[in-house]
Amino acid sequence: MGSLEDFDISAVLQKLIAFVDSFSSDSPETVE
């Protein structure tokens, strides 16, 4: 169960990072 949860969290984290990276690239002004 723990392993499954860890995997889910990892996948969500990677998706979030990719989303943020894409957004940051699109809006460099927001980056400080």
PDBQT receptor file of N, H, CA, C and O in Angstrom, charges set to zero:
ATOM      1  N   MET A   1       0.843  -1.201   0.000  1.00  0.00    +0.000 N 
ATOM      2  CA  MET A   1       0.000   0.000   0.000  1.00  0.00    +0.000 C 
ATOM      3  C   MET A   1       0.885   1.260   0.000  1.00  0.00    +0.000 C 
ATOM      4  O   MET A   1       0.664   2.194  -0.771  1.00  0.00    +0.000 OA
ATOM      5  N   GLY A   2       1.890   1.255   0.889  1.00  0.00    +0.000 N 
ATOM      6  H   GLY A   2       2.069   0.496   1.515  1.00  0.00    +0.000 HD
ATOM      7  CA  GLY A   2       2.776   2.413   0.957  1.00  0.00    +0.000 C 
ATOM      8  C   GLY A   2       3.453   2.665  -0.379  1.00  0.00    +0.000 C 
ATOM      9  O   GLY A   2       3.548   3.805  -0.834  1.00  0.00    +0.000 OA
ATOM     10  N   SER A   3       3.927   1.582  -1.009  1.00  0.00    +0.000 N 
ATOM     11  H   SER A   3       3.851   0.656  -0.639  1.00  0.00    +0.000 HD
ATOM     12  CA  SER A   3       4.630   1.730  -2.284  1.00  0.00    +0.000 C 
ATOM     13  C   SER A   3       3.694   2.345  -3.320  1.00  0.00    +0.000 C 
ATOM     14  O   SER A   3       4.084   3.230  -4.082  1.00  0.00    +0.000 OA
ATOM     15  N   LEU A   4       2.455   1.860  -3.334  1.00  0.00    +0.000 N 
ATOM     16  H   LEU A   4       2.139   1.141  -2.715  1.00  0.00    +0.000 HD
ATOM     17  CA  LEU A   4       1.490   2.368  -4.312  1.00  0.00    +0.000 C 
ATOM     18  C   LEU A   4       1.275   3.859  -4.098  1.00  0.00    +0.000 C 
ATOM     19  O   LEU A   4       1.251   4.635  -5.054  1.00  0.00    +0.000 OA
ATOM     20  N   GLU A   5       1.119   4.253  -2.845  1.00  0.00    +0.000 N 
ATOM     21  H   GLU A   5       1.139   3.624  -2.069  1.00  0.00    +0.000 HD
ATOM     22  CA  GLU A   5       0.885   5.674  -2.556  1.00  0.00    +0.000 C 
ATOM     23  C   GLU A   5       2.094   6.497  -2.985  1.00  0.00    +0.000 C 
ATOM     24  O   GLU A   5       1.954   7.564  -3.583  1.00  0.00    +0.000 OA
ATOM     25  N   ASP A   6       3.283   5.988  -2.672  1.00  0.00    +0.000 N 
ATOM     26  H   ASP A   6       3.397   5.121  -2.187  1.00  0.00    +0.000 HD
ATOM     27  CA  ASP A   6       4.513   6.697  -3.047  1.00  0.00    +0.000 C 
ATOM     28  C   ASP A   6       4.553   6.915  -4.559  1.00  0.00    +0.000 C 
ATOM     29  O   ASP A   6       4.917   7.989  -5.037  1.00  0.00    +0.000 OA
ATOM     30  N   PHE A   7       4.174   5.875  -5.295  1.00  0.00    +0.000 N 
ATOM     31  H   PHE A   7       3.879   5.002  -4.906  1.00  0.00    +0.000 HD
ATOM     32  CA  PHE A   7       4.203   5.976  -6.753  1.00  0.00    +0.000 C 
ATOM     33  C   PHE A   7       3.229   7.055  -7.222  1.00  0.00    +0.000 C 
ATOM     34  O   PHE A   7       3.551   7.868  -8.087  1.00  0.00    +0.000 OA
ATOM     35  N   ASP A   8       2.024   7.045  -6.632  1.00  0.00    +0.000 N 
ATOM     36  H   ASP A   8       1.762   6.384  -5.929  1.00  0.00    +0.000 HD
ATOM     37  CA  ASP A   8       1.010   8.040  -7.008  1.00  0.00    +0.000 C 
ATOM     38  C   ASP A   8       1.537   9.452  -6.758  1.00  0.00    +0.000 C 
ATOM     39  O   ASP A   8       1.442  10.327  -7.618  1.00  0.00    +0.000 OA
ATOM     40  N   ILE A   9       2.087   9.653  -5.575  1.00  0.00    +0.000 N 
ATOM     41  H   ILE A   9       2.164   8.942  -4.875  1.00  0.00    +0.000 HD
ATOM     42  CA  ILE A   9       2.613  10.976  -5.223  1.00  0.00    +0.000 C 
ATOM     43  C   ILE A   9       3.710  11.380  -6.212  1.00  0.00    +0.000 C 
ATOM     44  O   ILE A   9       3.749  12.523  -6.667  1.00  0.00    +0.000 OA
ATOM     45  N   SER A  10       4.580  10.458  -6.534  1.00  0.00    +0.000 N 
ATOM     46  H   SER A  10       4.548   9.529  -6.165  1.00  0.00    +0.000 HD
ATOM     47  CA  SER A  10       5.689  10.744  -7.446  1.00  0.00    +0.000 C 
ATOM     48  C   SER A  10       5.143  11.164  -8.809  1.00  0.00    +0.000 C 
ATOM     49  O   SER A  10       5.624  12.126  -9.409  1.00  0.00    +0.000 OA
ATOM     50  N   ALA A  11       4.144  10.443  -9.287  1.00  0.00    +0.000 N 
ATOM     51  H   ALA A  11       3.754   9.662  -8.800  1.00  0.00    +0.000 HD
ATOM     52  CA  ALA A  11       3.563  10.750 -10.600  1.00  0.00    +0.000 C 
ATOM     53  C   ALA A  11       2.930  12.140 -10.566  1.00  0.00    +0.000 C 
ATOM     54  O   ALA A  11       3.115  12.939 -11.484  1.00  0.00    +0.000 OA
ATOM     55  N   VAL A  12       2.190  12.415  -9.508  1.00  0.00    +0.000 N 
ATOM     56  H   VAL A  12       2.040  11.766  -8.763  1.00  0.00    +0.000 HD
ATOM     57  CA  VAL A  12       1.526  13.728  -9.394  1.00  0.00    +0.000 C 
ATOM     58  C   VAL A  12       2.575  14.832  -9.324  1.00  0.00    +0.000 C 
ATOM     59  O   VAL A  12       2.424  15.886  -9.942  1.00  0.00    +0.000 OA
ATOM     60  N   LEU A  13       3.635  14.580  -8.569  1.00  0.00    +0.000 N 
ATOM     61  H   LEU A  13       3.757  13.723  -8.067  1.00  0.00    +0.000 HD
ATOM     62  CA  LEU A  13       4.689  15.587  -8.418  1.00  0.00    +0.000 C 
ATOM     63  C   LEU A  13       5.333  15.875  -9.772  1.00  0.00    +0.000 C 
ATOM     64  O   LEU A  13       5.552  17.030 -10.137  1.00  0.00    +0.000 OA
ATOM     65  N   GLN A  14       5.630  14.810 -10.507  1.00  0.00    +0.000 N 
ATOM     66  H   GLN A  14       5.452  13.871 -10.211  1.00  0.00    +0.000 HD
ATOM     67  CA  GLN A  14       6.265  14.994 -11.820  1.00  0.00    +0.000 C 
ATOM     68  C   GLN A  14       5.350  15.790 -12.747  1.00  0.00    +0.000 C 
ATOM     69  O   GLN A  14       5.802  16.664 -13.486  1.00  0.00    +0.000 OA
ATOM     70  N   LYS A  15       4.048  15.470 -12.694  1.00  0.00    +0.000 N 
ATOM     71  H   LYS A  15       3.680  14.759 -12.094  1.00  0.00    +0.000 HD
ATOM     72  CA  LYS A  15       3.087  16.180 -13.548  1.00  0.00    +0.000 C 
ATOM     73  C   LYS A  15       3.061  17.657 -13.169  1.00  0.00    +0.000 C 
ATOM     74  O   LYS A  15       3.045  18.536 -14.030  1.00  0.00    +0.000 OA
ATOM     75  N   LEU A  16       3.056  17.909 -11.866  1.00  0.00    +0.000 N 
ATOM     76  H   LEU A  16       3.069  17.195 -11.166  1.00  0.00    +0.000 HD
ATOM     77  CA  LEU A  16       3.003  19.296 -11.389  1.00  0.00    +0.000 C 
ATOM     78  C   LEU A  16       4.252  20.054 -11.842  1.00  0.00    +0.000 C 
ATOM     79  O   LEU A  16       4.169  21.191 -12.305  1.00  0.00    +0.000 OA
ATOM     80  N   ILE A  17       5.408  19.406 -11.700  1.00  0.00    +0.000 N 
ATOM     81  H   ILE A  17       5.475  18.482 -11.324  1.00  0.00    +0.000 HD
ATOM     82  CA  ILE A  17       6.671  20.040 -12.103  1.00  0.00    +0.000 C 
ATOM     83  C   ILE A  17       6.639  20.362 -13.599  1.00  0.00    +0.000 C 
ATOM     84  O   ILE A  17       7.038  21.450 -14.016  1.00  0.00    +0.000 OA
ATOM     85  N   ALA A  18       6.168  19.419 -14.388  1.00  0.00    +0.000 N 
ATOM     86  H   ALA A  18       5.844  18.536 -14.049  1.00  0.00    +0.000 HD
ATOM     87  CA  ALA A  18       6.111  19.630 -15.834  1.00  0.00    +0.000 C 
ATOM     88  C   ALA A  18       5.163  20.790 -16.143  1.00  0.00    +0.000 C 
ATOM     89  O   ALA A  18       5.452  21.630 -16.995  1.00  0.00    +0.000 OA
ATOM     90  N   PHE A  19       4.033  20.824 -15.442  1.00  0.00    +0.000 N 
ATOM     91  H   PHE A  19       3.798  20.142 -14.750  1.00  0.00    +0.000 HD
ATOM     92  CA  PHE A  19       3.049  21.891 -15.670  1.00  0.00    +0.000 C 
ATOM     93  C   PHE A  19       3.646  23.250 -15.305  1.00  0.00    +0.000 C 
ATOM     94  O   PHE A  19       3.533  24.216 -16.060  1.00  0.00    +0.000 OA
ATOM     95  N   VAL A  20       4.277  23.304 -14.147  1.00  0.00    +0.000 N 
ATOM     96  H   VAL A  20       4.369  22.520 -13.534  1.00  0.00    +0.000 HD
ATOM     97  CA  VAL A  20       4.890  24.561 -13.690  1.00  0.00    +0.000 C 
ATOM     98  C   VAL A  20       5.991  24.982 -14.658  1.00  0.00    +0.000 C 
ATOM     99  O   VAL A  20       6.115  26.159 -14.996  1.00  0.00    +0.000 OA
ATOM    100  N   ASP A  21       6.785  24.015 -15.100  1.00  0.00    +0.000 N 
ATOM    101  H   ASP A  21       6.684  23.059 -14.825  1.00  0.00    +0.000 HD
ATOM    102  CA  ASP A  21       7.887  24.321 -16.015  1.00  0.00    +0.000 C 
ATOM    103  C   ASP A  21       7.337  24.922 -17.311  1.00  0.00    +0.000 C 
ATOM    104  O   ASP A  21       7.870  25.904 -17.826  1.00  0.00    +0.000 OA
ATOM    105  N   SER A  22       6.277  24.325 -17.823  1.00  0.00    +0.000 N 
ATOM    106  H   SER A  22       5.844  23.527 -17.404  1.00  0.00    +0.000 HD
ATOM    107  CA  SER A  22       5.678  24.816 -19.059  1.00  0.00    +0.000 C 
ATOM    108  C   SER A  22       5.116  26.220 -18.834  1.00  0.00    +0.000 C 
ATOM    109  O   SER A  22       5.284  27.107 -19.671  1.00  0.00    +0.000 OA
ATOM    110  N   PHE A  23       4.456  26.408 -17.709  1.00  0.00    +0.000 N 
ATOM    111  H   PHE A  23       4.320  25.687 -17.029  1.00  0.00    +0.000 HD
ATOM    112  CA  PHE A  23       3.860  27.721 -17.408  1.00  0.00    +0.000 C 
ATOM    113  C   PHE A  23       4.957  28.776 -17.253  1.00  0.00    +0.000 C 
ATOM    114  O   PHE A  23       4.845  29.889 -17.767  1.00  0.00    +0.000 OA
ATOM    115  N   SER A  24       6.010  28.408 -16.539  1.00  0.00    +0.000 N 
ATOM    116  H   SER A  24       6.101  27.504 -16.121  1.00  0.00    +0.000 HD
ATOM    117  CA  SER A  24       7.120  29.342 -16.305  1.00  0.00    +0.000 C 
ATOM    118  C   SER A  24       7.742  29.742 -17.649  1.00  0.00    +0.000 C 
ATOM    119  O   SER A  24       8.063  30.909 -17.870  1.00  0.00    +0.000 OA
ATOM    120  N   SER A  25       7.903  28.778 -18.526  1.00  0.00    +0.000 N 
ATOM    121  H   SER A  25       7.641  27.830 -18.347  1.00  0.00    +0.000 HD
ATOM    122  CA  SER A  25       8.510  29.048 -19.825  1.00  0.00    +0.000 C 
ATOM    123  C   SER A  25       7.608  29.993 -20.624  1.00  0.00    +0.000 C 
ATOM    124  O   SER A  25       8.084  30.838 -21.382  1.00  0.00    +0.000 OA
ATOM    125  N   ASP A  26       6.287  29.828 -20.436  1.00  0.00    +0.000 N 
ATOM    126  H   ASP A  26       5.900  29.142 -19.821  1.00  0.00    +0.000 HD
ATOM    127  CA  ASP A  26       5.327  30.652 -21.160  1.00  0.00    +0.000 C 
ATOM    128  C   ASP A  26       5.255  32.058 -20.552  1.00  0.00    +0.000 C 
ATOM    129  O   ASP A  26       5.011  33.037 -21.257  1.00  0.00    +0.000 OA
ATOM    130  N   SER A  27       5.470  32.143 -19.234  1.00  0.00    +0.000 N 
ATOM    131  H   SER A  27       5.667  31.348 -18.661  1.00  0.00    +0.000 HD
ATOM    132  CA  SER A  27       5.391  33.435 -18.546  1.00  0.00    +0.000 C 
ATOM    133  C   SER A  27       6.670  33.706 -17.753  1.00  0.00    +0.000 C 
ATOM    134  O   SER A  27       6.678  33.579 -16.529  1.00  0.00    +0.000 OA
ATOM    135  N   PRO A  28       7.725  34.068 -18.430  1.00  0.00    +0.000 N 
ATOM    136  CA  PRO A  28       9.002  34.337 -17.748  1.00  0.00    +0.000 C 
ATOM    137  C   PRO A  28       8.901  35.568 -16.853  1.00  0.00    +0.000 C 
ATOM    138  O   PRO A  28       9.687  35.729 -15.920  1.00  0.00    +0.000 OA
ATOM    139  N   GLU A  29       7.928  36.440 -17.142  1.00  0.00    +0.000 N 
ATOM    140  H   GLU A  29       7.289  36.309 -17.901  1.00  0.00    +0.000 HD
ATOM    141  CA  GLU A  29       7.760  37.652 -16.333  1.00  0.00    +0.000 C 
ATOM    142  C   GLU A  29       7.427  37.297 -14.888  1.00  0.00    +0.000 C 
ATOM    143  O   GLU A  29       7.880  37.957 -13.953  1.00  0.00    +0.000 OA
ATOM    144  N   THR A  30       6.621  36.232 -14.719  1.00  0.00    +0.000 N 
ATOM    145  H   THR A  30       6.253  35.695 -15.478  1.00  0.00    +0.000 HD
ATOM    146  CA  THR A  30       6.220  35.844 -13.362  1.00  0.00    +0.000 C 
ATOM    147  C   THR A  30       7.433  35.365 -12.569  1.00  0.00    +0.000 C 
ATOM    148  O   THR A  30       7.484  35.528 -11.350  1.00  0.00    +0.000 OA
ATOM    149  N   VAL A  31       8.406  34.775 -13.259  1.00  0.00    +0.000 N 
ATOM    150  H   VAL A  31       8.364  34.643 -14.249  1.00  0.00    +0.000 HD
ATOM    151  CA  VAL A  31       9.588  34.272 -12.552  1.00  0.00    +0.000 C 
ATOM    152  C   VAL A  31      10.393  35.442 -12.004  1.00  0.00    +0.000 C 
ATOM    153  O   VAL A  31      10.657  36.412 -12.714  1.00  0.00    +0.000 OA
ATOM    154  N   GLU A  32      10.780  35.346 -10.744  1.00  0.00    +0.000 N 
ATOM    155  H   GLU A  32      10.566  34.558 -10.167  1.00  0.00    +0.000 HD
ATOM    156  CA  GLU A  32      11.544  36.450 -10.138  1.00  0.00    +0.000 C 
ATOM    157  C   GLU A  32      13.021  36.095 -10.071  1.00  0.00    +0.000 C 
ATOM    158  O   GLU A  32      13.827  36.894  -9.594  1.00  0.00    +0.000 OA
TER     159      GLU A  32
